């Protein structure tokens, strides 16, 4: 591979971005090993060659997604607004409640009593796809030369996240498992929980979800369910970019599977899932039918596509 050094402006932009990210993270949150590992990888790819540098630039929307998610720890949403625990639970029961001999149950409570090992396994498989599959799809678009479609998908993915993150601060909300374990009082700093996904961990002995959710420092970010939005955004762009029947079918099955899993494992109410779906379509509509009709923004996208297509 031929070494191709970036220009001074590109080098300075990369250095400043890395310094700002690492400084804010270090002083506001605290370093984890993966921060330094990712920073080193970005630096290496940016300077080693032209193709790897363009890949780093193309992946900026996904980097910003990860950083913005991490930086929500700088100011937890429960310090900004009152946490909705009982209200959301009551609304779910009133709209989607299931009548049983023991009274009316939320769908989450119903599935907690009626589950099956096959569904537990599939639930774990579906939930493992929520971020990796959209990123793999995006990379497929990129490496097959669909750079314009890739960039639109990546930016809408980022926009959907930013919309969801903003709503987390407007309306902090507890997930269903929180009510089951802790009742209706919001306690700041409550650790995350695997809920129904623990059955997958127990079945496989992998402990994947236990490791993931043990590090969730803010559990009051259930509405909207962004898990329900990610593969839906990928599905929208699979259809829009004519990615092929295989991609459309895979993303459609996984998307519906994630929607079901979110409720089945008590990680989200149906209301959360529906709001996540709405968030996906809102982000898509804002980008394609509003932002892309603003001339300076459209020119920026054209230059961005041209840069990563060189």
KEKE-3310 file (N, C-alpha, C; in steps of 0.2 Angstrom, whole numbers, plus 5000, padded with zeros to 4 digits):
npx = (5004:5003:5010:5002:5002:4992:4986:4992:4981:4971:4978:4980:4966:4962:4971:4966:4953:4954:4961:4952:4941:4947:4951:4940:4933:4942:4942:4929:4922:4931:4944:4943:4950:4946:4945:4958:4963:4954:4957:4970:4969:4961:4970:4981:4975:4971:4983:4990:4987:4979:4966:4963:4962:4951:4941:4941:4936:4924:4918:4915:4901:4897:4907:4904:4891:4895:4903:4894:4884:4892:4896:4884:4885:4891:4881:4869:4852:4843:4845:4841:4827:4812:4810:4800:4791:4780:4770:4772:4771:4758:4751:4755:4749:4736:4734:4739:4737:4735:4722:4721:4718:4723:4722:4725:4739:4754:4761:4775:4775:4767:4774:4785:4780:4776:4787:4799:4812:4817:4812:4819:4832:4832:4829:4840:4849:4844:4845:4858:4861:4858:4866:4879:4874:4868:4880:4888:4880:4881:4895:4895:4888:4897:4910:4905:4904:4894:4893:4886:4874:4878:4883:4872:4864:4872:4872:4859:4857:4865:4858:4845:4849:4853:4841:4834:4842:4841:4827:4828:4832:4822:4812:4815:4814:4809:4813:4803:4808:4814:4803:4798:4809:4812:4801:4791:4799:4811:4828:4842:4857:4855:4860:4862:4852:4850:4838:4826:4835:4844:4841:4846:4859:4861:4858:4867:4879:4888:4888:4886:4877:4875:4888:4887:4876:4879:4887:4880:4876:4866:4850:4838:4833:4824:4813:4813:4814:4828:4835:4825:4825:4837:4840:4829:4831:4842:4835:4827:4836:4841:4831:4829:4841:4841:4847:4846:4837:4841:4847:4837:4827:4834:4836:4823:4818:4826:4824:4810:4811:4819:4810:4800:4808:4812:4801:4798:4808:4807:4814:4809:4794:4779:4775:4787:4794:4786:4788:4801:4801:4794:4804:4814:4808:4806:4819:4824:4815:4817:4830:4830:4820:4820:4833:4841:4836:4841:4852:4866:4868:4866:4876:4887:4886:4888:4901:4907:4904:4911:4924:4926:4925:4936)
npy = (4994:5011:5024:5039:5055:5066:5083:5098:5105:5095:5087:5095:5097:5084:5081:5091:5087:5075:5078:5087:5078:5068:5075:5081:5069:5063:5072:5074:5062:5051:5040:5025:5009:5007:5020:5025:5015:5016:5030:5029:5020:5027:5038:5031:5025:5037:5043:5033:5030:5036:5030:5024:5035:5042:5033:5034:5048:5046:5038:5047:5051:5040:5039:5051:5048:5038:5046:5056:5048:5043:5055:5059:5056:5066:5075:5069:5064:5063:5073:5084:5084:5079:5061:5050:5037:5030:5036:5032:5018:5017:5022:5013:5001:5005:5007:4996:4985:4968:4957:4946:4932:4936:4949:4965:4965:4973:4971:4968:4962:4951:4943:4941:4931:4922:4914:4907:4895:4895:4907:4915:4913:4918:4931:4936:4935:4944:4956:4958:4963:4976:4988:4983:4977:4988:4996:4987:4986:4999:5000:4990:4997:5007:5001:4995:5005:5014:5028:5040:5035:5028:5039:5047:5038:5036:5049:5051:5041:5046:5058:5053:5047:5059:5066:5057:5057:5070:5070:5061:5070:5079:5071:5061:5043:5028:5011:4996:4985:4991:4996:4983:4979:4990:4997:5012:5024:5035:5032:5040:5034:5021:5005:4997:4984:4967:4961:4952:4948:4941:4928:4923:4925:4916:4904:4902:4905:4915:4928:4940:4951:4954:4960:4971:4979:4981:4991:5002:5018:5026:5023:5029:5031:5027:5030:5038:5021:5018:5007:5001:5009:5009:4998:5000:5012:5008:4998:5007:5013:5003:4999:5011:5013:5002:4990:4976:4961:4952:4960:4968:4959:4953:4964:4968:4957:4956:4969:4969:4958:4964:4974:4966:4959:4969:4972:4959:4956:4965:4977:4988:4997:4995:5008:5014:5008:5011:5025:5025:5020:5031:5041:5037:5038:5052:5057:5053:5060:5073:5075:5071:5078:5091:5096:5092:5100:5112:5123:5127:5116:5105:5107:5105:5091:5086:5089:5082:5069:5068:5069:5057:5049:5049)
npz = (5000:4995:5004:5008:5012:5022:5018:5026:5031:5033:5041:5053:5056:5059:5070:5079:5081:5087:5099:5105:5107:5115:5126:5132:5135:5144:5155:5158:5158:5160:5155:5146:5141:5127:5122:5120:5111:5100:5096:5092:5082:5073:5070:5064:5053:5046:5043:5036:5022:5007:5003:5016:5023:5017:5021:5035:5035:5029:5039:5049:5053:5061:5070:5077:5082:5091:5100:5104:5111:5121:5128:5133:5146:5152:5157:5164:5159:5169:5178:5172:5168:5175:5179:5170:5176:5182:5174:5161:5162:5166:5154:5144:5149:5149:5135:5128:5136:5142:5146:5159:5169:5181:5181:5172:5162:5157:5140:5142:5155:5153:5144:5152:5160:5151:5141:5130:5126:5113:5108:5117:5113:5099:5102:5108:5097:5088:5095:5096:5084:5083:5081:5075:5062:5054:5053:5046:5034:5030:5027:5017:5007:5005:5001:4989:4981:4981:4986:4988:4992:5004:5012:5014:5021:5032:5038:5041:5050:5060:5063:5067:5079:5086:5087:5095:5106:5111:5114:5125:5135:5135:5140:5151:5154:5161:5158:5156:5164:5174:5182:5187:5195:5203:5206:5206:5209:5204:5204:5204:5196:5196:5192:5175:5168:5162:5160:5152:5142:5149:5149:5137:5139:5150:5143:5133:5140:5137:5142:5136:5135:5149:5151:5143:5147:5161:5160:5157:5162:5163:5165:5161:5148:5139:5130:5115:5108:5102:5098:5090:5079:5072:5063:5055:5048:5041:5033:5026:5017:5011:5003:4996:4989:4981:4985:4984:4985:4995:5005:5009:5013:5024:5033:5035:5042:5053:5059:5062:5071:5081:5086:5092:5101:5109:5117:5122:5130:5140:5139:5133:5131:5121:5117:5117:5107:5096:5095:5093:5080:5073:5075:5067:5054:5055:5056:5043:5034:5038:5033:5019:5014:5018:5023:5012:5003:5005:4998:5002:5011:5002:4993:5002:5005:4992:4990:5000:4997:4985:4990:4997:4987:4979)
capx = (5000:5007:5009:5000:5001:4987:4988:4992:4974:4969:4982:4978:4959:4962:4974:4962:4947:4956:4963:4946:4938:4951:4952:4933:4932:4946:4941:4922:4920:4936:4946:4943:4955:4944:4946:4964:4963:4951:4960:4976:4967:4959:4976:4985:4971:4971:4989:4994:4986:4973:4960:4961:4960:4944:4937:4940:4932:4917:4915:4914:4895:4897:4911:4900:4886:4897:4905:4888:4881:4897:4896:4878:4887:4893:4876:4864:4846:4838:4847:4838:4820:4809:4810:4793:4791:4773:4765:4773:4769:4751:4749:4756:4744:4729:4733:4741:4736:4732:4718:4722:4714:4726:4721:4728:4746:4757:4764:4781:4773:4764:4780:4789:4777:4776:4792:4801:4819:4818:4812:4825:4838:4831:4829:4847:4852:4841:4847:4865:4862:4855:4871:4883:4871:4868:4886:4890:4877:4884:4901:4894:4887:4904:4914:4903:4904:4888:4896:4881:4869:4881:4884:4865:4862:4876:4870:4852:4858:4867:4852:4840:4852:4853:4834:4832:4846:4838:4821:4830:4833:4816:4807:4818:4809:4812:4811:4799:4812:4815:4797:4798:4814:4813:4795:4790:4803:4817:4834:4848:4863:4853:4864:4858:4850:4849:4831:4824:4841:4848:4840:4850:4866:4861:4857:4873:4885:4892:4888:4887:4872:4877:4894:4885:4871:4882:4891:4875:4876:4859:4844:4832:4833:4820:4809:4811:4818:4833:4836:4820:4826:4843:4840:4824:4835:4846:4831:4824:4841:4842:4826:4830:4847:4841:4853:4845:4832:4844:4848:4830:4824:4838:4835:4816:4817:4830:4820:4804:4813:4821:4804:4797:4813:4812:4795:4798:4813:4806:4818:4805:4786:4777:4775:4794:4796:4783:4791:4808:4800:4793:4810:4818:4805:4807:4826:4824:4811:4821:4836:4829:4815:4821:4840:4844:4833:4844:4857:4872:4869:4867:4883:4892:4885:4891:4909:4908:4904:4917:4930:4926:4925:4942)
capy = (5000:5017:5029:5046:5059:5071:5090:5101:5107:5089:5084:5099:5095:5077:5082:5095:5083:5069:5081:5089:5072:5064:5080:5081:5063:5062:5077:5074:5055:5046:5036:5018:5007:5008:5027:5026:5011:5019:5036:5026:5017:5033:5041:5027:5025:5044:5045:5028:5030:5040:5026:5023:5042:5043:5029:5038:5053:5043:5035:5052:5051:5034:5041:5056:5044:5035:5051:5059:5044:5043:5062:5061:5055:5073:5078:5064:5067:5064:5079:5090:5084:5073:5055:5047:5030:5028:5038:5028:5012:5017:5023:5006:4997:5008:5006:4989:4980:4962:4955:4939:4930:4939:4956:4968:4966:4976:4966:4965:4958:4945:4939:4939:4925:4917:4915:4901:4895:4897:4914:4918:4913:4922:4938:4938:4936:4950:4962:4958:4966:4983:4992:4980:4976:4994:4998:4982:4988:5005:4998:4987:5003:5011:4997:4993:5011:5018:5033:5045:5032:5027:5045:5049:5033:5037:5055:5050:5037:5051:5063:5050:5047:5066:5067:5053:5059:5076:5068:5058:5075:5082:5067:5055:5038:5022:5005:4991:4981:4996:4995:4977:4978:4995:5001:5019:5029:5035:5033:5041:5030:5014:5001:4994:4977:4963:4960:4946:4945:4937:4921:4922:4924:4909:4898:4902:4905:4920:4934:4946:4957:4956:4965:4977:4983:4982:4998:5007:5022:5030:5018:5033:5033:5021:5033:5033:5015:5019:5000:5000:5014:5008:4994:5002:5017:5004:4995:5012:5015:4997:4999:5017:5012:4996:4986:4969:4957:4949:4965:4970:4953:4952:4970:4968:4952:4959:4975:4966:4954:4969:4977:4961:4958:4975:4971:4953:4956:4970:4983:4994:4997:4996:5015:5016:5005:5015:5032:5024:5020:5038:5044:5035:5041:5059:5059:5052:5065:5080:5075:5070:5082:5097:5098:5091:5106:5119:5123:5126:5109:5100:5108:5102:5084:5084:5089:5076:5063:5069:5068:5050:5045:5050)
capz = (5000:4995:5009:5005:5018:5021:5018:5032:5034:5035:5047:5058:5058:5063:5077:5084:5083:5092:5105:5109:5110:5121:5132:5135:5138:5150:5161:5160:5159:5162:5150:5145:5136:5120:5119:5117:5106:5094:5094:5089:5075:5068:5068:5060:5046:5043:5040:5032:5015:5004:5004:5023:5026:5015:5025:5041:5034:5028:5045:5054:5056:5066:5076:5081:5085:5097:5105:5107:5116:5127:5131:5137:5153:5155:5160:5164:5158:5175:5181:5168:5169:5179:5175:5169:5177:5183:5169:5155:5163:5165:5147:5141:5152:5146:5128:5126:5142:5141:5151:5161:5175:5187:5180:5166:5162:5151:5136:5145:5161:5150:5141:5158:5162:5145:5137:5127:5125:5106:5107:5120:5109:5094:5104:5109:5091:5085:5098:5094:5077:5082:5079:5070:5056:5051:5051:5040:5028:5028:5024:5010:5002:5004:4997:4983:4977:4982:4991:4989:4996:5010:5016:5016:5026:5038:5041:5043:5056:5065:5064:5071:5086:5089:5089:5100:5112:5113:5118:5131:5140:5136:5143:5153:5155:5164:5155:5159:5169:5180:5187:5190:5200:5208:5207:5202:5211:5200:5208:5200:5197:5196:5186:5170:5169:5156:5160:5148:5138:5154:5148:5132:5142:5153:5139:5129:5144:5134:5146:5132:5137:5156:5151:5140:5151:5167:5159:5156:5168:5163:5162:5160:5141:5136:5126:5111:5108:5096:5095:5085:5074:5068:5057:5051:5044:5036:5028:5021:5012:5007:4998:4992:4985:4977:4987:4982:4989:5001:5010:5011:5017:5030:5037:5037:5047:5059:5061:5066:5077:5086:5089:5096:5106:5114:5121:5124:5135:5145:5138:5130:5130:5114:5116:5116:5100:5091:5095:5089:5073:5071:5075:5061:5048:5056:5053:5036:5031:5039:5029:5012:5011:5021:5023:5005:4998:5007:4993:5005:5013:4997:4991:5007:5004:4986:4991:5005:4992:4980:4994:4999:4981:4975)
cpx = (5004:5005:5007:4998:4996:4990:4989:4986:4971:4972:4980:4971:4959:4965:4969:4956:4949:4958:4957:4942:4941:4951:4945:4931:4936:4944:4933:4919:4925:4938:4944:4948:4953:4945:4952:4965:4960:4954:4967:4974:4965:4966:4980:4981:4971:4977:4993:4993:4980:4967:4958:4959:4953:4939:4936:4935:4925:4914:4914:4907:4894:4901:4907:4894:4889:4900:4899:4885:4885:4896:4889:4879:4889:4888:4870:4857:4842:4840:4844:4831:4818:4808:4803:4794:4784:4769:4766:4770:4761:4748:4750:4751:4737:4728:4734:4740:4733:4728:4719:4718:4717:4726:4725:4735:4748:4760:4771:4780:4770:4770:4785:4786:4776:4781:4794:4808:4821:4818:4817:4831:4838:4832:4836:4851:4850:4844:4855:4866:4860:4860:4876:4880:4870:4875:4889:4887:4880:4891:4901:4892:4893:4908:4912:4902:4898:4889:4890:4876:4872:4881:4877:4863:4866:4874:4863:4853:4860:4862:4847:4843:4851:4846:4832:4836:4843:4831:4822:4830:4826:4811:4811:4813:4812:4809:4807:4802:4813:4809:4797:4803:4814:4807:4795:4794:4809:4823:4840:4854:4862:4857:4859:4857:4849:4842:4830:4830:4845:4847:4844:4857:4867:4861:4864:4880:4890:4893:4888:4883:4873:4883:4891:4881:4874:4885:4886:4874:4870:4854:4838:4832:4830:4815:4812:4816:4822:4835:4831:4821:4832:4843:4834:4827:4839:4841:4828:4829:4843:4837:4827:4836:4847:4846:4852:4840:4835:4845:4841:4827:4827:4836:4828:4815:4820:4826:4814:4806:4816:4815:4801:4802:4813:4807:4796:4803:4813:4811:4815:4798:4785:4777:4782:4796:4792:4786:4798:4807:4798:4799:4814:4815:4806:4814:4826:4821:4814:4827:4834:4825:4815:4828:4843:4841:4836:4851:4864:4874:4870:4874:4888:4892:4889:4899:4911:4909:4909:4923:4931:4926:4931:4946)
cpy = (5006:5022:5036:5050:5064:5078:5092:5103:5100:5086:5088:5098:5089:5078:5086:5091:5078:5072:5084:5083:5069:5069:5080:5075:5061:5066:5076:5067:5051:5042:5029:5016:5008:5015:5027:5021:5014:5026:5034:5024:5022:5037:5037:5026:5032:5045:5040:5028:5034:5036:5025:5030:5043:5039:5032:5044:5051:5040:5040:5052:5045:5036:5046:5053:5041:5040:5054:5055:5044:5050:5063:5059:5061:5076:5073:5067:5068:5070:5085:5090:5078:5067:5052:5039:5027:5030:5034:5021:5012:5018:5016:5001:4999:5006:4999:4984:4974:4959:4948:4938:4933:4947:4958:4968:4970:4970:4963:4961:4951:4941:4937:4932:4920:4918:4907:4901:4897:4904:4918:4919:4918:4930:4940:4939:4942:4956:4963:4962:4973:4988:4989:4979:4982:4996:4993:4984:4994:5004:4994:4992:5006:5007:4995:5000:5015:5023:5038:5041:5030:5034:5048:5044:5035:5044:5055:5046:5041:5055:5059:5049:5054:5068:5063:5055:5065:5075:5065:5064:5079:5078:5060:5050:5032:5016:5000:4987:4985:4995:4989:4976:4983:4999:5008:5025:5029:5037:5034:5036:5023:5010:4998:4987:4973:4961:4953:4943:4941:4929:4919:4920:4917:4903:4897:4902:4910:4926:4940:4952:4959:4961:4971:4982:4984:4989:5003:5012:5026:5025:5022:5035:5028:5024:5039:5027:5016:5012:4999:5004:5012:5004:4996:5008:5013:5001:5001:5013:5009:4997:5005:5016:5006:4991:4978:4966:4954:4954:4967:4965:4953:4958:4970:4963:4954:4965:4973:4962:4959:4972:4972:4960:4963:4975:4965:4952:4961:4976:4989:4992:4997:5003:5017:5014:5010:5022:5031:5024:5027:5042:5043:5038:5049:5061:5058:5058:5072:5080:5075:5076:5089:5099:5097:5096:5112:5119:5123:5119:5104:5101:5104:5094:5082:5084:5084:5070:5063:5067:5061:5046:5045:5044)
cpz = (5000:5000:5006:5011:5017:5021:5025:5035:5036:5041:5054:5061:5061:5070:5082:5086:5088:5099:5109:5111:5116:5127:5136:5138:5144:5156:5163:5161:5162:5156:5151:5140:5129:5117:5116:5111:5099:5092:5090:5082:5070:5066:5063:5053:5043:5040:5035:5025:5013:5005:5011:5026:5024:5019:5032:5041:5033:5034:5051:5057:5062:5072:5080:5085:5092:5103:5108:5112:5122:5131:5134:5145:5157:5159:5159:5163:5164:5179:5178:5169:5173:5175:5176:5170:5177:5177:5162:5156:5163:5158:5143:5143:5149:5139:5125:5131:5139:5147:5153:5167:5182:5186:5174:5167:5156:5147:5139:5151:5158:5148:5147:5161:5157:5140:5135:5125:5118:5105:5111:5116:5103:5096:5105:5102:5088:5088:5098:5088:5077:5080:5073:5063:5052:5048:5045:5034:5025:5024:5017:5005:5000:4999:4990:4978:4977:4987:4993:4994:5003:5014:5018:5022:5033:5042:5044:5050:5062:5067:5068:5078:5089:5091:5095:5107:5115:5117:5124:5137:5141:5140:5145:5155:5157:5159:5159:5165:5175:5185:5190:5195:5205:5209:5204:5205:5207:5204:5204:5201:5197:5190:5181:5172:5163:5155:5156:5144:5143:5152:5142:5135:5146:5149:5135:5133:5142:5139:5142:5134:5145:5155:5148:5144:5158:5167:5158:5162:5168:5160:5160:5153:5137:5130:5122:5111:5101:5094:5090:5079:5069:5062:5052:5046:5039:5030:5023:5016:5008:5001:4993:4987:4981:4979:4986:4987:4995:5007:5013:5015:5024:5035:5039:5042:5054:5063:5065:5072:5083:5090:5094:5102:5112:5119:5125:5130:5140:5145:5136:5130:5123:5112:5114:5108:5095:5090:5092:5082:5070:5071:5069:5055:5049:5053:5046:5032:5032:5034:5022:5010:5014:5020:5016:5000:5000:5003:4997:5008:5008:4994:4995:5006:4997:4986:4996:5001:4988:4984:4995:4993:4977:4974)
residu = (UNK:UNK:UNK:UNK:UNK:UNK:UNK:UNK:UNK:UNK:UNK:UNK:UNK:UNK:UNK:UNK:UNK:UNK:UNK:UNK:UNK:UNK:UNK:UNK:UNK:UNK:UNK:UNK:UNK:UNK:UNK:UNK:UNK:UNK:UNK:UNK:UNK:UNK:UNK:UNK:UNK:UNK:UNK:UNK:UNK:UNK:UNK:UNK:UNK:UNK:UNK:UNK:UNK:UNK:UNK:UNK:UNK:UNK:UNK:UNK:UNK:UNK:UNK:UNK:UNK:UNK:UNK:UNK:UNK:UNK:UNK:UNK:UNK:UNK:UNK:UNK:UNK:UNK:UNK:UNK:UNK:UNK:UNK:UNK:UNK:UNK:UNK:UNK:UNK:UNK:UNK:UNK:UNK:UNK:UNK:UNK:UNK:UNK:UNK:UNK:UNK:UNK:UNK:UNK:UNK:UNK:UNK:UNK:UNK:UNK:UNK:UNK:UNK:UNK:UNK:UNK:UNK:UNK:UNK:UNK:UNK:UNK:UNK:UNK:UNK:UNK:UNK:UNK:UNK:UNK:UNK:UNK:UNK:UNK:UNK:UNK:UNK:UNK:UNK:UNK:UNK:UNK:UNK:UNK:UNK:UNK:UNK:UNK:UNK:UNK:UNK:UNK:UNK:UNK:UNK:UNK:UNK:UNK:UNK:UNK:UNK:UNK:UNK:UNK:UNK:UNK:UNK:UNK:UNK:UNK:UNK:UNK:UNK:UNK:UNK:UNK:UNK:UNK:UNK:UNK:UNK:UNK:UNK:UNK:UNK:UNK:UNK:UNK:UNK:UNK:UNK:UNK:UNK:UNK:UNK:UNK:UNK:UNK:UNK:UNK:UNK:UNK:UNK:UNK:UNK:UNK:UNK:UNK:UNK:UNK:UNK:UNK:UNK:UNK:UNK:UNK:UNK:UNK:UNK:UNK:UNK:UNK:UNK:UNK:UNK:UNK:UNK:UNK:UNK:UNK:UNK:UNK:UNK:UNK:UNK:UNK:UNK:UNK:UNK:UNK:UNK:UNK:UNK:UNK:UNK:UNK:UNK:UNK:UNK:UNK:UNK:UNK:UNK:UNK:UNK:UNK:UNK:UNK:UNK:UNK:UNK:UNK:UNK:UNK:UNK:UNK:UNK:UNK:UNK:UNK:UNK:UNK:UNK:UNK:UNK:UNK:UNK:UNK:UNK:UNK:UNK:UNK:UNK:UNK:UNK:UNK:UNK:UNK:UNK:UNK:UNK:UNK:UNK:UNK:UNK:UNK:UNK:UNK:UNK:UNK:UNK:UNK:UNK:UNK:UNK:UNK:UNK:UNK:UNK:UNK)
# end
